Amino acid sequence: MSKLKTWRENRGLTQQELADQAGYHVQYISAIERGARQAGMGFAKRMRELSEGEITLDDLAPPTQYTAPQKAA
């Protein structure tokens, strides 16, 4: 379960209520919670404000693991 969904449910908010408070479409919230989409910077900043710092950019768009290409032998 995503941290965003956990945070939202712990506050008794529906996706629609969170979308209304954040100023984003409910389908955007749903896609982020399912992991189908990464949050944009604007949404991440808005969630940091709404959650008073409990939700961070790393919670919404964790850094990807990068593996450097191997050199040919």
GITA-V534890 format. One record per residue. N is the residue number from 1. RES is the residue in one small letter. D_CENTER is the distance of its C-alpha to the mean C-alpha in whole Angstrom. Layout:
n & res & d_center
N & RES & D_CENTER
N & RES & D_CENTER
//
This chain:
n & res & d_center
1 & m & 11
2 & s & 8
3 & k & 8
4 & l & 6
5 & k & 9
6 & t & 11
7 & w & 11
8 & r & 11
9 & e & 14
10 & n & 16
11 & r & 16
12 & g & 18
13 & l & 15
14 & t & 15
15 & q & 13
16 & q & 15
17 & e & 16
18 & l & 12
19 & a & 12
20 & d & 16
21 & q & 15
22 & a & 12
23 & g & 14
24 & y & 12
25 & h & 13
26 & v & 13
27 & q & 13
28 & y & 10
29 & i & 8
30 & s & 10
31 & a & 9
32 & i & 5
33 & e & 7
34 & r & 9
35 & g & 8
36 & a & 10
37 & r & 8
38 & q & 6
39 & a & 5
40 & g & 8
41 & m & 10
42 & g & 11
43 & f & 8
44 & a & 7
45 & k & 10
46 & r & 10
47 & m & 8
48 & r & 10
49 & e & 13
50 & l & 13
51 & s & 12
52 & e & 15
53 & g & 13
54 & e & 12
55 & i & 8
56 & t & 8
57 & l & 7
58 & d & 8
59 & d & 6
60 & l & 3
61 & a & 6
62 & p & 9
63 & p & 12
64 & t & 14
65 & q & 18
66 & y & 20
67 & t & 24
68 & a & 27
69 & p & 29
70 & q & 32
71 & k & 36
72 & a & 38
73 & a & 41
//
